[in-house]
Amino acid sequence: MRPIYLIVNGLLIFLGYLAFIFTDFDSPDPFYSAVLPLVDMVYCIYLLLLMFVEIYNRTWR
């Protein structure tokens, strides 16, 4: 279970990083100026939840 957990989280972190890199608010393309900022917000929430889950697992187990 742990290797799959690490692979999935690593892949999600990498894809979120790419979304941050390619976000462009001045682009006329709606994908780069509207969709990717929404993906960035979801990515930040995901990172916070992942951090809290890891803190909980290390503290209470």
N, C-alpha and C positions, 0 to 999 in steps of 0.2 A: 504494500500500500504506500509506503513512504517514497519509493522511487517514482511511482506514478504521480504522486502529489507534487514532488519536486519538479518533474518534467512539465506538468500542466501549469504550475505556477510560474516556472521559468519562461514558458512560451507566452503566457498572458502578460508577464512583465515586459518581455521583449516587444510584443505587439503594441502595448501601451506606450512604450518608449518611441516606437515608430510613429504612432499617432501624434505624440508631442512634437516630434521633429517635423512632420509634414503639415502641421496646422498653420494656416495662413489666413488671417482675418481680412486681408485686403484682396484676396483672390476673387475673381468673378464666378468661379466654379463653386456651387453650393456645397459640394462635398468637403472641400478644403476649408470653407469659411463658416459652415453651419454644422455639419455632421461631426467633423473631427473635434471641434470644441466640446460637443456633447460626449463624445467618446472619452475625451480627456477628463471630464468631470466624473464619469463612471469609473475611470481608471484610478483616479485619486481616492474615491470612496472604497474601491476594491483594495488598494494598498493599505488604507487605514484599517479596514476590517481584517485583512491578513495580518497586520501588525498586532492588533488586539487578540486575535486567535492565537498567535504564537506566544504572546506574553501570557495569556491565560494557560496555555498548555505547559509552559515552563514553570509557572508559579504554582498551579494547583494540582499538578500531577506528580 
